[in-house]
Amino acid sequence: MADQCTYCLNFEYDEEYGEEVCVIDMDEDEFYRLQQHPERGCPFFRVDNEYKIVEKQN
């Protein structure tokens, strides 16, 4: 799951903590399910495609 987070649009640098964090506001149940079944993947995962902006410009 951690590798997937690296490429997620919802994974951002937090200056207060000094590290990358997930910005999705999950409740306790969602977080528990994600921890218990990481093989299912994160339902909030979105690929951080920085080239998408360039595609729109062309």
Phi and psi in degrees as a GROMACS rama.xvg file:
@    title "Ramachandran Plot"
@    xaxis  label "Phi"
@    yaxis  label "Psi"
@TYPE xy
-60.7498  -37.9167  ALA-2
-64.2194  -38.9295  ASP-3
-63.4038  -39.3413  GLN-4
-61.3006  -34.5036  CYS-5
-57.1735  -33.2311  THR-6
-102.572  14.0707  TYR-7
-93.2685  141.118  CYS-8
-65.5542  -24.7426  LEU-9
-88.3963  5.49811  ASN-10
-104.233  106.995  PHE-11
-126.85  157.777  GLU-12
-77.0401  128.561  TYR-13
-107.629  114.19  ASP-14
-65.3523  -33.0766  GLU-15
-63.8019  -43.159  GLU-16
-88.0517  -20.542  TYR-17
73.0506  27.787  GLY-18
-155.043  170.813  GLU-19
-77.0447  138.395  GLU-20
-139.138  157.18  VAL-21
-82.5532  129.951  CYS-22
-94.9818  3.02459  VAL-23
-72.7708  133.692  ILE-24
-88.3521  84.7152  ASP-25
-88.1864  146.312  MET-26
-85.7126  174.469  ASP-27
-61.3524  -37.5538  GLU-28
-66.0138  -44.0288  ASP-29
-62.9783  -43.3228  GLU-30
-64.2648  -41.562  PHE-31
-61.6617  -46.2785  TYR-32
-61.5726  -39.78  ARG-33
-64.2139  -39.6082  LEU-34
-72.6  -35.4849  GLN-35
-77.855  -27.9656  GLN-36
-132.269  64.7349  HIS-37
-64.8347  -21.9555  PRO-38
-66.5115  -21.4849  GLU-39
-74.9193  -20.1639  ARG-40
84.7711  166.113  GLY-41
-85.3022  127.476  CYS-42
-70.9234  -11.6036  PRO-43
-100.448  1.46078  PHE-44
-62.8741  128.696  PHE-45
-135.909  128.015  ARG-46
-65.0433  130.137  VAL-47
-82.4085  90.346  ASP-48
-98.9211  92.3002  ASN-49
-69.3895  -13.8858  GLU-50
-85.1774  -6.93884  TYR-51
-62.3091  -36.7066  LYS-52
-63.375  -41.8829  ILE-53
-64.2097  -38.2433  VAL-54
-60.1481  -39.1599  GLU-55
-69.596  -27.899  LYS-56
-75.7938  -24.8512  GLN-57
